[in-house]
Amino acid sequence: MSKLSLKWFEHSASEAVFTALSLKKCFLAFIYDDSPQSTTILELLQDTPLLSELCVNYKVEAKTVEAQQLSQIYDMPELSTDSKKNLDSSESIEKTPVILSQNDPSITNINSSLESQQSSSSNGLSLVHHNAVDGTEENTNLSKVIDNYSKVDTSQNETLENDINYFKKLSSDMLKSKNQDLLLKKKILQHIKDNRKAKNQRTEFRPNCIDSSSKLNNKLDHTINHKVKIDYSKANISIKLVDGSVIKNSFASTITFAEFVTLIELEVGSLKNLQFFQLFPFKAFDESNYNQSLSQLGFSPSISLALKFKSNKYSLLNSIFKTAALYIFSFIKAICFNIYYFYLGTTPPINRKPPQPIKPQASAAAEVSIDSKKNYNSSSSLRKRILTTNKKKNFKLSDDDDDQIYYNGNTTNIE
């Protein structure tokens, strides 16, 4: 249950009680008196939360009203921290007795508010405060309270019965749905069993008939379990010659490398200044490998070789020295050339055009004649236009002589 604090914000206890009852903030009123003339009524509002620890205990004695803690008489539950903070922050309740007259407006307001609550409240019981003198009025009020309690009990019982019926319906619906699901599962399992039986019957009547899935599985098993046999007794060798042609042949792996070279010399010819190389990984075979067999050299089961010219150390050194000498000689020559031109006082020619090849005269004439014909045929219309424009330009008028004709070098200008 949610707990709310009751704020006593008025000066007197009677005014605070009146505001609490009018706003329906007080959940319990215990009103009693020792004198036989006053009435005692205990009434609890329905659906109202526990508001505060400081519930009011009204004691009507000789026109006085006192506010006391109900926890002294009743065992109250503990409040939350929020409600305690609100109680600490609220103003203090007047605990001193307050003397009221019979015609006090606060008491009349309390009675009127309670009567209005009795007429308007339909969900629960309302708190009634009525001071009467006769015993008949007490009995009537008590009978009304008992009737209200009985009505509330009957309404609560009806709601409980409705809830129970609703949950029973839900449970029955859930059981029906579960039973339907079980039936569907049984049907599916039976269908799977029937299909398996049909497949088994087909294989029994026709044993040679095999499903496509089994064929695929057999193929895969064959490829996986198939072992390739490698013959290391032979060496399949392919040799790339100097001219680019390829020779392929197979030899026994027990043969030595010297015998292999002699057999190839019979097919190709002499192999002077030639050497066998393995391209990848790069490896050279020379006279030091003649006593080894082909299997020891790694020629079996297959290998690819290439024939190339031998590379001597001395030949490499000679080529290196030659290139170095040429570079040094060209450098010295350039220095001497620059010194000579500096002595003469002229700058050496830096940008020299290389000599262009001279074409023969016959071919040049043929090209010129062909080009001239093409240009003549293509630009015949342009030539006519140029001639007409030149005729117009030649007939110019000078400032000195209007009849003077300027000769342009063309015979067409002379009349």
C-alpha positions in Angstrom: 0.0 0.0 0.0 1.2 3.5 -0.8 1.7 5.7 2.3 1.1 9.4 2.2 1.7 12.0 4.9 -1.1 14.2 6.4 -0.1 17.8 6.5 -1.5 19.8 9.5 -1.3 23.3 8.1 -4.0 25.1 10.2 -3.6 26.8 13.6 -6.1 24.8 15.6 -6.7 21.1 15.8 -10.4 21.4 15.0 -9.7 23.3 11.7 -7.1 20.7 10.7 -9.5 17.8 11.4 -12.2 19.5 9.3 -9.9 20.1 6.3 -8.7 16.5 6.5 -12.2 15.1 6.6 -13.4 17.4 3.8 -10.5 16.4 1.5 -10.8 12.7 2.4 -7.3 12.5 3.8 -8.1 10.9 7.2 -8.7 7.1 7.0 -9.7 6.4 10.6 -11.7 8.4 13.1 -12.2 7.0 16.6 -14.7 9.3 18.4 -15.9 8.5 21.8 -17.0 10.1 25.1 -17.6 8.8 28.6 -20.8 10.8 29.0 -24.0 8.9 28.0 -25.3 11.9 26.0 -22.7 11.6 23.2 -22.4 8.8 20.5 -19.5 6.6 19.5 -19.0 5.8 15.8 -16.2 3.8 14.2 -16.1 3.8 10.4 -13.3 2.9 7.8 -13.2 4.3 4.3 -12.7 1.8 1.4 -9.7 2.1 -1.0 -8.0 4.7 1.2 -4.2 4.4 1.9 -2.5 4.6 5.2 -1.6 8.3 5.5 0.2 9.1 8.7 1.3 7.8 12.1 -0.4 10.8 13.7 -4.0 9.6 13.3 -6.5 11.6 15.3 -8.2 10.4 18.5 -11.1 12.7 19.1 -12.3 13.0 22.7 -15.4 15.1 23.2 -15.7 16.0 26.9 -17.3 19.2 28.1 -17.0 20.9 24.7 -13.3 20.0 24.3 -11.4 18.3 21.5 -7.9 16.7 22.0 -5.5 15.3 19.4 -3.4 12.3 20.5 -1.3 9.7 18.7 -3.1 6.5 17.9 0.1 4.5 18.2 -0.3 4.7 22.0 -3.5 2.7 21.8 -3.0 0.8 18.4 0.0 -1.0 17.0 0.7 0.9 13.8 3.0 -0.3 10.9 6.2 1.5 10.2 6.2 4.3 7.7 8.6 4.8 4.8 11.4 7.4 4.8 9.4 9.8 2.5 6.4 9.9 4.9 8.7 10.5 7.9 10.4 13.4 6.1 7.0 14.9 5.3 6.0 14.6 8.9 9.1 16.3 10.1 8.7 19.1 7.6 5.1 19.6 8.5 3.9 22.0 11.2 3.4 20.7 14.7 0.0 19.6 15.8 -1.7 21.4 18.6 -1.9 18.9 21.5 -3.3 21.4 24.0 -7.0 21.1 24.6 -9.2 23.6 22.7 -12.5 24.7 24.3 -15.2 25.0 21.7 -18.8 26.2 22.0 -21.8 24.2 20.8 -22.3 26.6 18.0 -18.7 26.5 16.8 -18.6 26.8 13.0 -15.9 24.1 12.7 -18.2 21.4 14.2 -21.1 22.4 12.0 -18.8 22.2 8.9 -17.6 18.8 9.9 -21.2 17.5 10.3 -22.2 18.9 6.9 -19.2 17.5 5.1 -19.8 14.0 6.6 -23.4 14.0 5.5 -22.4 15.0 1.9 -19.8 12.2 1.8 -22.5 9.7 2.9 -24.7 10.7 0.0 -22.0 10.8 -2.7 -19.7 7.8 -1.8 -20.6 4.7 -3.9 -17.3 2.7 -3.8 -17.0 2.4 0.0 -17.9 3.5 3.5 -17.7 7.2 4.6 -16.9 8.5 7.9 -20.0 9.8 9.8 -19.8 12.1 12.7 -23.1 12.9 14.3 -23.7 14.0 17.9 -27.2 13.0 19.1 -28.9 12.9 22.4 -31.5 10.2 21.9 -30.7 6.5 21.8 -33.0 5.9 18.8 -30.8 7.9 16.5 -27.8 5.9 17.6 -29.5 2.7 16.7 -30.5 3.9 13.3 -27.0 5.1 12.4 -25.5 1.8 13.5 -28.0 -0.1 11.4 -27.0 2.0 8.4 -23.4 1.3 9.0 -24.0 -2.5 9.2 -26.0 -2.4 6.0 -23.3 -0.6 4.2 -20.8 -3.2 5.4 -23.0 -6.0 4.2 -23.3 -4.4 0.8 -19.6 -4.0 0.5 -19.1 -7.7 1.4 -21.6 -8.9 -1.2 -20.0 -6.7 -3.9 -16.5 -8.0 -3.1 -17.8 -11.6 -3.1 -19.3 -11.0 -6.6 -16.1 -9.6 -8.0 -14.1 -12.5 -6.6 -16.5 -15.0 -8.1 -16.3 -13.2 -11.5 -12.5 -13.3 -11.3 -12.5 -17.0 -10.5 -14.8 -17.8 -13.4 -12.6 -15.7 -15.7 -9.4 -17.6 -14.7 -11.2 -20.9 -15.0 -12.1 -20.1 -18.6 -8.5 -19.0 -19.4 -7.1 -22.3 -17.9 -9.6 -24.3 -20.0 -8.6 -22.5 -23.2 -4.9 -23.1 -22.4 -5.5 -26.8 -21.9 -7.4 -27.0 -25.2 -4.6 -25.3 -27.1 -2.0 -27.6 -25.5 -4.0 -30.7 -26.5 -4.2 -29.4 -30.0 -0.5 -28.9 -30.2 0.2 -32.4 -28.9 -2.1 -33.8 -31.6 -0.3 -31.9 -34.3 3.0 -33.2 -33.1 1.8 -36.8 -33.1 0.5 -36.4 -36.7 3.8 -35.0 -37.9 5.8 -37.9 -36.2 3.5 -40.4 -37.8 3.9 -38.9 -41.2 7.7 -39.1 -40.9 7.5 -42.7 -39.9 5.3 -43.5 -42.9 7.8 -41.9 -45.2 10.7 -43.9 -43.8 8.7 -47.2 -44.1 7.9 -46.4 -47.8 11.6 -45.8 -48.6 12.7 -49.0 -46.9 10.1 -51.0 -48.9 11.4 -49.5 -52.2 14.9 -50.5 -51.4 13.8 -54.0 -50.5 11.9 -54.6 -53.7 14.5 -52.9 -55.9 17.9 -53.2 -54.4 19.7 -51.8 -57.5 17.7 -48.6 -57.2 19.7 -46.1 -55.1 18.8 -42.5 -54.2 20.7 -39.6 -55.7 21.9 -38.5 -52.3 23.6 -41.9 -51.7 25.3 -41.6 -55.1 26.7 -38.3 -54.2 28.0 -39.6 -50.9 29.6 -42.6 -52.6 31.4 -40.2 -55.1 32.7 -38.0 -52.2 33.9 -41.0 -50.3 35.7 -42.3 -53.4 37.5 -39.0 -54.0 38.5 -38.7 -50.4 39.7 -42.2 -49.9 41.4 -42.4 -53.3 45.2 -42.6 -53.0 47.4 -41.5 -55.8 50.4 -43.7 -56.4 53.6 -41.8 -57.1 56.4 -43.7 -58.9 59.8 -42.5 -57.7 61.7 -45.1 -59.9 61.4 -42.8 -62.9 62.4 -39.1 -63.5 60.2 -37.2 -65.9 62.4 -34.3 -67.1 61.6 -31.4 -69.4 64.5 -29.4 -70.7 64.3 -25.9 -72.3 67.0 -25.4 -74.8 68.8 -22.1 -75.8 66.7 -21.5 -78.9 63.5 -21.9 -76.7 62.4 -25.4 -77.8 61.5 -27.9 -75.1 62.4 -31.6 -74.8 60.6 -34.0 -72.6 61.8 -37.5 -71.7 61.8 -40.0 -68.8 64.9 -41.6 -67.3 65.6 -44.1 -64.6 66.2 -42.4 -61.2 69.2 -44.6 -60.5 71.2 -43.1 -63.4 74.0 -40.7 -62.5 74.1 -37.1 -63.7 77.1 -37.8 -66.0 75.1 -40.6 -67.9 72.1 -38.2 -68.1 74.4 -35.5 -69.8 75.7 -38.0 -72.3 72.2 -39.2 -73.3 71.2 -35.6 -73.9 74.3 -34.9 -76.0 73.3 -37.7 -78.2 70.0 -36.0 -78.9 71.0 -32.3 -79.0 74.7 -32.3 -79.7 77.8 -31.0 -77.9 77.1 -29.1 -74.6 80.3 -27.1 -74.4 80.0 -23.8 -72.5 76.5 -24.9 -71.5 75.1 -25.6 -68.1 71.9 -27.1 -66.6 69.8 -24.8 -64.3 66.7 -25.3 -62.2 64.6 -22.2 -62.5 62.4 -22.4 -59.4 64.0 -22.8 -56.9 67.1 -21.5 -58.7 69.9 -24.1 -58.7 72.9 -24.8 -61.0 74.2 -28.2 -61.8 77.9 -28.6 -62.8 80.7 -31.2 -62.9 80.6 -31.6 -59.1 77.2 -33.3 -59.4 78.3 -35.9 -62.0 78.7 -38.8 -59.5 75.2 -38.3 -57.9 72.1 -40.1 -59.0 69.0 -38.3 -60.3 67.0 -39.3 -57.2 69.6 -37.7 -55.0 69.5 -34.5 -57.0 65.7 -34.4 -56.7 64.9 -35.1 -60.3 62.3 -37.8 -59.5 59.4 -37.9 -60.0 59.5 -34.8 -62.3 61.6 -31.6 -62.8 62.0 -28.8 -65.4 65.5 -27.7 -66.4 67.0 -25.1 -68.7 70.2 -25.0 -70.7 72.2 -21.7 -70.5 75.8 -20.6 -71.2 78.3 -20.9 -68.5 79.2 -17.8 -66.5 82.9 -17.7 -65.6 84.2 -15.4 -62.8 87.0 -14.0 -65.0 84.6 -13.1 -67.7 82.4 -11.2 -65.2 85.4 -9.3 -63.9 86.6 -8.4 -67.4 83.2 -7.0 -68.3 83.1 -4.9 -65.1 86.6 -3.4 -65.7 85.7 -2.6 -69.3 82.6 -0.6 -68.4 84.5 1.2 -65.6 87.3 2.2 -68.0 84.9 3.5 -70.6 83.1 5.7 -68.0 86.5 7.1 -66.8 87.7 7.8 -70.3 84.5 9.6 -71.3 84.7 11.8 -68.1 88.3 12.8 -68.9 87.5 13.6 -72.5 84.6 15.9 -71.4 86.9 17.8 -69.0 89.6 18.3 -71.7 86.9 19.5 -74.2 85.7 22.1 -71.7 89.2 23.4 -70.9 89.9 23.8 -74.6 86.8 26.0 -75.2 87.6 28.0 -72.1 91.1 28.7 -73.4 89.6 29.9 -76.7 87.1 32.1 -74.8 84.0 30.6 -76.3 81.3 28.4 -74.7 81.1 24.9 -75.9 78.0 23.9 -77.8 75.8 22.1 -75.3 72.6 21.4 -77.3 73.7 19.4 -80.3 71.2 17.9 -82.7 71.9 14.4 -83.7 72.4 14.0 -87.5 69.2 12.9 -89.2 69.3 10.2 -91.9 69.2 11.4 -95.5 66.4 9.9 -97.7 67.2 9.0 -101.3 66.1 11.5 -104.0 63.8 9.1 -105.9 61.7 8.2 -102.9 61.5 11.9 -101.9 60.4 13.0 -105.3 57.8 10.3 -105.4 56.4 11.3 -102.0 56.3 15.0 -103.1 54.5 14.2 -106.3 52.0 12.1 -104.5 51.4 14.7 -101.8 51.0 17.5 -104.4 48.4 15.5 -106.3 46.4 14.9 -103.2 46.6 18.5 -102.2 45.6 19.6 -105.7 42.6 17.4 -105.7 41.5 18.3 -102.2 42.1 22.1 -102.5 40.8 22.9 -106.0 37.8 24.8 -104.6 40.0 26.7 -102.2 42.4 27.8 -105.0 39.5 29.2 -107.0 38.4 31.3 -104.0 42.0 32.6 -103.5 42.3 33.7 -107.1 39.1 35.7 -107.0 40.1 37.4 -103.8 43.5 38.3 -105.3 41.9 39.9 -108.3 39.8 42.1 -106.1 42.8 43.2 -103.9 45.0 44.1 -106.9 42.6 46.9 -108.1 43.3 49.3 -105.3 42.9 53.1 -105.5 45.8 55.3 -104.2 45.6 58.7 -102.7 47.6 60.4 -105.5 46.2 58.8 -108.6 42.8 57.2 -108.8 43.6 55.5 -112.2 46.9 54.0 -111.0 47.1 50.2 -111.1 49.5 48.3 -108.8 51.2 45.3 -110.2 51.3 42.4 -107.8 53.4 40.0 -109.9 50.5 38.1 -111.4 49.8 38.2 -115.1 46.1 38.4 -114.4 46.3 42.0 -113.2 47.5 43.3 -116.7 44.8 44.0 -119.1 
